[in-house]
Amino acid sequence: MSDVAIQQHEPGPGGAGASGGIAPGSLRAWVLACRPATLPVAVAPVVVGTAVAHAVSSVRVAPALAALFGALLIQIVSNFANDVFDHEKGADTHERLGPTRATQSGLLTGRQVRLGMLVAVALAIPFGLYLVSVAGLPIVLIGVASILSAIAYTGGPYPLGYHGLGDVFVFVFFGLVAVCGTVFVQAGAVPPLAWLASLPVGAIATGVLVVNNVRDRETDVRAGKRTLAVRLGRTAGVVEYGLLMALAYAVPVALSVAPVRAWAVEGRGVGSAPWVLLPVVTLPLALRCLRTLRTMEGKPLNACLAATAKLLLAFSLLFAVGLVLSSP
């Protein structure tokens, strides 16, 4: 989700004066580059995956925490990569509608941000090695693929986000991979319930990106960034957002009405239970976001972006609680 920056700073042409008094190279500049408000996107799948692990087996605290810190660091790697590569490719300029970017505003140099990427990768390695000791070699494949994809989203010879593949990347890595990987390191298997529970997480996370791309489509065109919103148009972006939200809410509804113990391992897991409907209380927020995306343009969509990220966290927390309360 590297394209998603939710901090509410006004963009400027560069320098501390354009960035709320933040001094170049300062700790605050690095915090800005990390984009703290995007980090719940990394937290949400680990929360849901841990709830699934509880439903099908048991929670293992150490692997869960290692998965959490690893996910947060990979998110930061992705944010740093997006910050520097989008600037170098001309996608982030003084015309930017979204929040301030550290490289574009002159708060950090490209060399500094690249070094930050390497440091974040290095910090993630010990967590990955621990998870390999717990769950085996599949974690190596997941970790390497996640880091390479985080960088390749806007960097490398074929940046995914510039070729309309960003939506697929977010859905797969922030939904399927993150949730199922969290379950795997705790339960030693990936039951069907894990795949099912990953769908709403991936859907809403992708919705955050959709808002970003709808907002930025005009500047993306000039930078040669061919997101789906650029390729298919604004209306298609709104329709995609609506379909993603429909998928997200369909999952808890399906779990509430169907006898789904077969989705779990060894007869455990969620049965027909109303608790899994807890995320539905967030539906009014989702509808407000959809209405804003449909009717607003430009900077007003920054609030929609932030609201969708909050929706992801609220939905995931309530979904996790519902799964735990529905477990045997």
N, C-alpha and C positions, 0 to 999 in steps of 0.2 A: 504494500500500500504506500509505496514511496511517494506517490504524487499527492498524498493527502496530508496537508498541514492545516491544523485547526486553530492554532493560536491566533488570537484576534489582534494582530499588529497591522498598522497601515503600511503598505508598500511605499518605497521611496527609491530614488535613483542611486543611493549609496551613502555611506558615511554614518556616523553616530547620530547626527541630527535627523537623519531620515529613519532612524530605527529606535525611537523612543529614548535617546540618550545612552544607548548601549555602546560601550567602548570597543573598538576593534580588537580582537584577540582575547577579550575578557572571558571570564567564566560564564557571564550572562550570554555572550555570543555563542559559546558552545552549547549552552542549554537551549538557546533558540534553534540551533542547527539540529539538535536531537529531537525537537518537536515533541515536547512532553505530552501534549494533548492527543497525539496519535498513538501513544503507547497502550491505551486500553484496547486498541485493535489487536495487539499481541496478547493481552491478558485474557480477553474473552474466550478464545478457543481452548486455552489451558483450563479455565474454570469449567467449561462445559465438558471437556475431555475427562477431567478429574471426577465430575459427577457421574459420567458414564462408567468410569472405572469402579466407582462405589457401587453402581447398580449391578455390574456384571461380576465383580470380584471383590476388591477392597482397595481403599486408597493407600498409596505408598507415598508418604510425605516427602522424602528426600528426592525421588525421581520427579515428583510433581513440581517441586521447587526448582530443580535443575532445568526442567522443561520450561518453566516460567522465565527464569533468568536468561536462558538461551534464546527464547523467543523475543524477549525484550531487546537483547543485544543485536539480533538479526534485524529487527525492526529499525534500530538505530543505524546499522550498516546501510540499510535500504534508504533511510532518510538522508544520510550523508551523500550517498551515491546520487540520489535524485537532485540534491542541492547543487552539487558541483557539475554534474553532466548536463542538467537542464540549462544551467547558465552558459556553459561552453557551447551548447547547441543552439543557443538563442531563444529558447522557450521561456526563460525568465529574463525580462527586461524591465525598464522603468514603467512600462505599460501594464505590468502584472496586476491583476485584480485581486489576487489572493494575498495571504499574509507574507511578511517579509522573509526573504531567503538570505541566509548568511553570506553566501558567496556573491550573489547578485548585488547585495547592498554594501559590499566591501568590509563586512565585519570579520570575515575569515577569508584567507586566500585559498585558491584551489589546491595548492600543495598542502596547506594545513588540513583541509577537509579530507583529502586522500589519506593523510597520515592518521586522521581520526578513524577512518574506515578500517585501516589495518589494526589499530589498537582495539576497536570493538570486536573484530574477528578474533584477535588474540585472546581477549577476555572471554569470548564464547567457547573457545576450544576446551578449557578444563571441564566445563559443564557437559560438553559433548562427549569427552572421554569418559566421564563418569557414567553417562547414559549408555555408552557402548559397553561398559563393564556390566551394566545391569541388564541390557536388552539385546546386546549383540551387534553384529555387523550391519543389519539394516539401518541402524541409527547413523552410521557413516554415510550411507547413501542419502538419507534424508537431510542430514546436516550439510553435506557438500552441495546438494541440489538447491537447498534453501539459500545458502550464501551466494552461490553463483547466480541464481535467479534474482536475488535482491539487487545485485550489482548490474546484471544484464537487463534489468527493467528499463533503465535509461542509459546504460553504458554498453561498451563493447561494439562489435561490428554490426550487430542486428538488435538494437534496443527494442525490447518487447513493447514498451509503452508507446513507441513511435510507429508501430505497425499494427495497432488495433488489437494487441494481444494482452493488454494490461488487465482487462476484465477477467480473462481466463486465468491469468497468473494469480490475481488476488483470490478468486474463488477457490482455486486449487490449493494454494499455499496457506492462506489465512483461514480456510475452511477445512477441506478434506485432510490435508497433510497435518495441519496443526492439531486438530481435534483427534484424529485417529492416531497420530504419533504420541500424543499425551496418554491416550488409552493404552497403547502398546507398551510404553515403558513402565506402566503400573500393573497391567493385567497380563502382559505377555502374549496378547492376541488382539485382533481387531474384529470384534463381533459386528454383525449387521447394525446393531443399535448405534455403534460409533459412527458408521457412515451416515445413517439417518440423522443423527444429532448434529453432524457437521454441516448439513445443508443450510439451516437458517443462519449459522455463523458466517459461512462463506457468502451467502446471499446478501446479508446486510452489510458486511465488509465491502463487498463489491458495490453496493449502493452508495457508500461513501465516495468511492472513486468515480462513479457515474456523475454525482453532483459536481465534483471537481472538473470533470471533462466537459460537462455541459457549460459550466461557467467559463472555462478557458478556451472554448473551441475557436474563437476568432484569433487569439494570439497563437494558438497551436497551429492553425493553418499557415500563418506567416513563418513559423519555425519549422514547418514540414513535419509536424507531429500528427500522425494520422490515427487518432483515437477513434473509437466507434462513433462518438458524438460528432466528430469531423466527417467521417466516412458516410454516416447514415443520416445525420442531421439532428436538430434539437428534439423534434417530436419523438424520434426513435429512442433518444436518451431517456425521455420521460416515460415512455412505454416500458423500456428495459427496467427502470427503477420500480415501476409499479409491479411488474412481473416478479422481480426479485423479492419485493415485500410480500407478495402473495405466496411465493414459495416458502418464505420464512415462517409465516403464520400457519400455513397448511400443515407443517410438520407436527407442532404440538396438538393441533386439532385431531390429526390422524392418530397420534399416540393416545389421545384421550378416549377415543371411541372404539379402537380395535384391540383385541387381545394380542398383545405383541410380545409376550414372554419369549416367543420363538426368535425375536430379534436379538436376544441375549445369549449368554453362554451357560450351558449346563442348567437350563431352566430358570436361571435368575434373570432379573431385569425388570423393566417397567411393564406392568399389566394395565388393564383398563382402569384409569384413575383420573380424577379431575385435577389433581395437582399439576400435571404437566401443562394445563391451560393457563398457568400463572402468567406467561409472557404475553398473553392476549390483552392484558391490562395496558400494555404499551401501544396498542393499535391506534388510539387517537393521535399519538405523537407521530407515528408512521404516516397517517393520513394527512396531518398538517405539513409534514415534510414534502409529501407528494404534491400537495396543493401549491406549496411555495415554489417547488421546482417547475411546476407547470405554468405558473403565472409571473415569476420574477426573472430578472436578468442581472448579470454583473455582480457587483459587490453584495447585494442582498442575499445572494446564494452562499456567502460565507457562513451566515447564521444557519442555513439549511445543512451545510456541511458539518458544522459542529453538532447540530441536533441529531443528525444521522449517526454520528460517532457515539453520542450519548445513548441513542436508541440501541445500538449494538451492545453496549455494556449493560444497560438495564435489561434488555431482552435476555442476554446470556446469563446474567446473575439469576433472574427469575426462572429461566429454563433449568439451570443447574439445581436450584432449590426444588423445583417441581420433580426433577428426576430422582433426587435423593429421597424426597418424601414419598415417592411412588415405589421405591425399591422395597424388596422383601425385608 
